[in-house]
Amino acid sequence: MTPDRLDTLIRAHQHAAARRLAEADRQVAINDFWRGADAAWARIQQGASERLSRSTRRLQARLDRRAAA
């Protein structure tokens, strides 16, 4: 096997590996996007009292963490 042929095979392997990694990264990004969109949609669907209650719980948790630090 010539050095040029070996180099070509190595580059082809690296290219294929990079494409697989890019596809996996793309799927992760798409899943993250839809997870965030689903969470936003769920929050929009909540009533005003539920949103206020959630905000109150989050603020209290934040204050508790700050007091503990």
Contacts in CASP RR format, 6 or more apart in sequence:
PFRMAT RR
TARGET T0000
AUTHOR 0000-0000-0000
METHOD contacts of the structure
MODEL  1
MTPDRLDTLIRAHQHAAARRLAEADRQVAINDFWRGADAAWARIQQGASE
RLSRSTRRLQARLDRRAAA
43 51 0 8 1.000
43 54 0 8 1.000
46 54 0 8 1.000
END
